Amino acid sequence: MALQTTKQSEIRLIKDFKIALKDMEPYVKNPNFLIKGREFTNLSLRPREAWANWLLCIVLRKLHGEHLTFADDPSGDGFIVDIKTGELIPTEHVSALENPLNELPKGDDRIINAINLKIAKGSEYAEGKWLVVFFDGANEFYRNKIRESIKGRHHFGAVYCIGLLTSGESGYTYIVTEFKESHGEQSMTFKIEINADFTDWKISQIMA
């Protein structure tokens, strides 16, 4: 984790994840808000940045505890916050969402191309940050191909790929995969199932 000097009192922390989930419902159900980046009135984050950080954080909280949350960042894409230690990890976001004005490839290439856009900015740009790739429409993709494509080529502390799997009347399902250089050939993937009225969720690890 990268320790930042910004005080927690100077940023807006998300304290209740169920309230935040309900607040996000209209933005998620109308994907134009996620694509076009319409701003919140009470957060500096774009809707897709806040939503991706929410999805990432509920997985991190399941793994490491409820002392982890996220916060806005007037000059960036938000922080992952450890309330116990005061550590703040800046997140850097890149979108690979379906956009009629910018046709994207399917499969692994959609995700890899988005990561490459940020790798191209160099090591100084990436140092101390977690990269968050938010995507949909990839259809079939393979984690091992993504891992091999980016291995040893970036300086982010971690790369998280967060994608929409299904959406409909029964709810929304997302996948969250973590890639870390320190994990070598391993990557962790979780499925998040959000119920139809955006009042609760389930998280399960995908082993295959």
C-alpha positions as CSV (number, residue, x, y, z in Angstrom):
1,M,0.0,0.0,0.0
2,A,1.2,3.5,-0.8
3,L,1.1,5.9,2.2
4,Q,-0.2,9.3,1.3
5,T,0.0,12.5,3.3
6,T,-3.6,13.6,2.6
7,K,-5.5,13.6,5.9
8,Q,-8.7,11.5,6.1
9,S,-10.5,14.6,7.4
10,E,-9.9,16.3,4.1
11,I,-11.6,13.7,1.9
12,R,-15.1,12.2,1.8
13,L,-15.1,8.6,3.1
14,I,-17.8,6.1,2.2
15,K,-19.1,4.9,5.6
16,D,-22.2,2.8,4.7
17,F,-21.9,0.5,1.7
18,K,-25.6,-0.4,1.7
19,I,-26.6,3.2,1.5
20,A,-24.0,3.8,-1.2
21,L,-25.3,0.8,-3.2
22,K,-28.8,2.2,-3.2
23,D,-27.5,5.7,-4.1
24,M,-25.7,4.1,-7.1
25,E,-28.8,2.2,-8.4
26,P,-30.1,4.8,-10.9
27,Y,-26.6,5.3,-12.3
28,V,-25.9,1.6,-12.8
29,K,-29.4,0.9,-14.3
30,N,-28.9,3.7,-16.8
31,P,-25.4,2.9,-18.3
32,N,-25.3,6.2,-20.1
33,F,-24.4,7.8,-16.8
34,L,-21.4,5.4,-16.5
35,I,-20.3,5.9,-20.1
36,K,-20.7,9.7,-20.3
37,G,-19.3,10.4,-16.8
38,R,-22.1,12.7,-15.5
39,E,-20.8,14.1,-12.3
40,F,-22.2,13.6,-8.8
41,T,-23.1,16.7,-6.8
42,N,-21.5,15.4,-3.6
43,L,-18.5,13.5,-4.8
44,S,-15.6,14.5,-7.1
45,L,-15.6,11.0,-8.7
46,R,-17.3,10.1,-11.9
47,P,-20.1,7.6,-11.5
48,R,-18.1,4.8,-13.1
49,E,-15.2,5.5,-10.8
50,A,-17.3,5.5,-7.7
51,W,-19.1,2.3,-8.8
52,A,-15.9,0.5,-9.6
53,N,-14.4,1.5,-6.3
54,W,-17.5,0.3,-4.5
55,L,-17.3,-3.1,-6.2
56,L,-13.5,-3.4,-5.5
57,C,-14.0,-2.4,-1.9
58,I,-16.6,-4.9,-1.0
59,V,-14.3,-7.7,-2.2
60,L,-11.4,-6.2,-0.3
61,R,-13.6,-5.9,2.8
62,K,-14.5,-9.6,2.5
63,L,-10.8,-10.6,2.3
64,H,-9.3,-8.2,4.8
65,G,-12.0,-6.6,7.0
66,E,-14.4,-3.8,7.2
67,H,-11.8,-1.2,8.1
68,L,-11.3,-0.7,4.3
69,T,-13.3,1.8,2.4
70,F,-12.9,4.3,-0.4
71,A,-13.0,8.0,-0.7
72,D,-13.1,10.8,-3.3
73,D,-10.1,12.7,-4.5
74,P,-10.5,16.1,-6.1
75,S,-7.3,15.7,-8.1
76,G,-7.7,12.0,-9.1
77,D,-9.8,8.9,-9.3
78,G,-10.3,8.2,-5.7
79,F,-8.5,6.4,-2.8
80,I,-8.8,3.0,-1.2
81,V,-8.6,3.8,2.5
82,D,-7.4,1.7,5.5
83,I,-9.2,3.4,8.4
84,K,-7.0,1.6,11.0
85,T,-3.7,2.6,9.6
86,G,-4.6,5.8,7.8
87,E,-3.1,4.5,4.5
88,L,-4.5,5.8,1.3
89,I,-4.0,4.0,-2.0
90,P,-4.7,6.2,-5.0
91,T,-6.7,4.4,-7.8
92,E,-6.2,5.1,-11.5
93,H,-9.2,4.2,-13.6
94,V,-9.6,3.4,-17.3
95,S,-12.9,2.6,-19.0
96,A,-13.5,-0.2,-21.5
97,L,-17.2,0.2,-21.6
98,E,-19.4,-0.2,-24.7
99,N,-19.7,3.2,-26.5
100,P,-21.4,3.7,-29.8
101,L,-19.0,6.5,-30.6
102,N,-15.9,4.3,-30.0
103,E,-16.2,0.7,-31.0
104,L,-14.0,-1.6,-28.9
105,P,-12.8,-5.2,-29.5
106,K,-14.3,-8.2,-27.7
107,G,-12.5,-10.7,-25.5
108,D,-9.1,-10.2,-23.9
109,D,-8.1,-7.5,-26.3
110,R,-10.7,-5.1,-24.9
111,I,-9.2,-5.3,-21.4
112,I,-5.5,-5.6,-22.5
113,N,-5.8,-2.5,-24.7
114,A,-7.3,-0.5,-21.9
115,I,-4.4,-1.5,-19.6
116,N,-1.9,-0.7,-22.3
117,L,-3.2,2.9,-22.5
118,K,-2.1,3.4,-18.9
119,I,1.1,1.4,-19.1
120,A,2.2,3.7,-21.9
121,K,2.2,6.7,-19.5
122,G,5.3,5.3,-17.8
123,S,6.6,4.1,-14.5
124,E,6.5,7.5,-12.7
125,Y,2.8,7.8,-13.5
126,A,2.0,4.4,-12.2
127,E,4.1,4.4,-9.1
128,G,2.1,3.8,-5.9
129,K,-1.2,3.5,-7.6
130,W,-3.7,0.7,-8.2
131,L,-5.0,0.5,-11.8
132,V,-8.8,-0.3,-12.1
133,V,-10.1,-1.4,-15.5
134,F,-13.9,-1.1,-15.7
135,F,-15.4,-3.0,-18.6
136,D,-18.4,-4.6,-20.1
137,G,-19.2,-6.3,-23.4
138,A,-16.0,-8.4,-23.5
139,N,-17.9,-11.7,-23.8
140,E,-15.4,-14.5,-23.4
141,F,-12.0,-13.7,-22.0
142,Y,-9.2,-15.5,-20.2
143,R,-7.4,-14.3,-17.1
144,N,-4.2,-16.1,-17.9
145,K,-3.9,-14.2,-21.3
146,I,-4.4,-10.9,-19.6
147,R,-1.9,-11.8,-16.8
148,E,0.7,-12.9,-19.4
149,S,0.2,-9.8,-21.5
150,I,0.9,-7.4,-18.7
151,K,3.4,-9.4,-16.6
152,G,6.6,-7.4,-16.0
153,R,5.4,-4.5,-18.1
154,H,3.8,-2.1,-15.6
155,H,4.6,-0.4,-12.3
156,F,1.2,-0.3,-10.7
157,G,0.9,-1.8,-7.2
158,A,-1.9,-4.0,-8.5
159,V,-4.2,-4.2,-11.5
160,Y,-7.9,-4.9,-10.9
161,C,-10.2,-5.8,-13.8
162,I,-13.9,-5.2,-12.9
163,G,-16.5,-6.3,-15.5
164,L,-20.2,-6.6,-15.9
165,L,-21.2,-10.3,-16.6
166,T,-25.0,-10.1,-16.5
167,S,-27.8,-7.6,-15.9
168,G,-31.6,-7.9,-15.9
169,E,-34.7,-8.1,-13.8
170,S,-33.1,-10.5,-11.3
171,G,-30.1,-8.2,-10.6
172,Y,-26.6,-7.5,-11.7
173,T,-23.5,-9.7,-11.7
174,Y,-19.9,-8.5,-11.8
175,I,-16.5,-10.1,-11.8
176,V,-13.4,-8.7,-10.0
177,T,-10.0,-10.0,-10.8
178,E,-6.8,-9.0,-9.0
179,F,-3.4,-9.1,-10.8
180,K,-0.3,-8.5,-8.7
181,E,3.3,-9.1,-9.9
182,S,4.1,-10.6,-6.4
183,H,1.4,-13.3,-7.1
184,G,3.3,-14.7,-10.0
185,E,1.2,-17.0,-12.0
186,Q,-1.8,-16.7,-9.6
187,S,-4.7,-14.3,-9.8
188,M,-7.8,-14.0,-7.6
189,T,-11.2,-13.6,-9.1
190,F,-14.5,-13.0,-7.3
191,K,-18.1,-12.9,-8.5
192,I,-20.4,-10.2,-7.1
193,E,-24.2,-10.8,-7.3
194,I,-26.3,-7.7,-6.6
195,N,-30.1,-8.2,-6.1
196,A,-32.7,-6.5,-8.2
197,D,-33.6,-3.8,-5.8
198,F,-30.0,-2.9,-4.9
199,T,-30.4,-3.6,-1.2
200,D,-27.9,-6.5,-0.8
201,W,-25.2,-8.6,-2.5
202,K,-23.3,-11.9,-2.4
203,I,-19.6,-12.5,-3.1
204,S,-18.1,-15.9,-4.1
205,Q,-14.6,-16.8,-5.3
206,I,-14.2,-18.2,-8.8
207,M,-11.6,-21.0,-8.5
208,A,-11.4,-22.1,-12.1
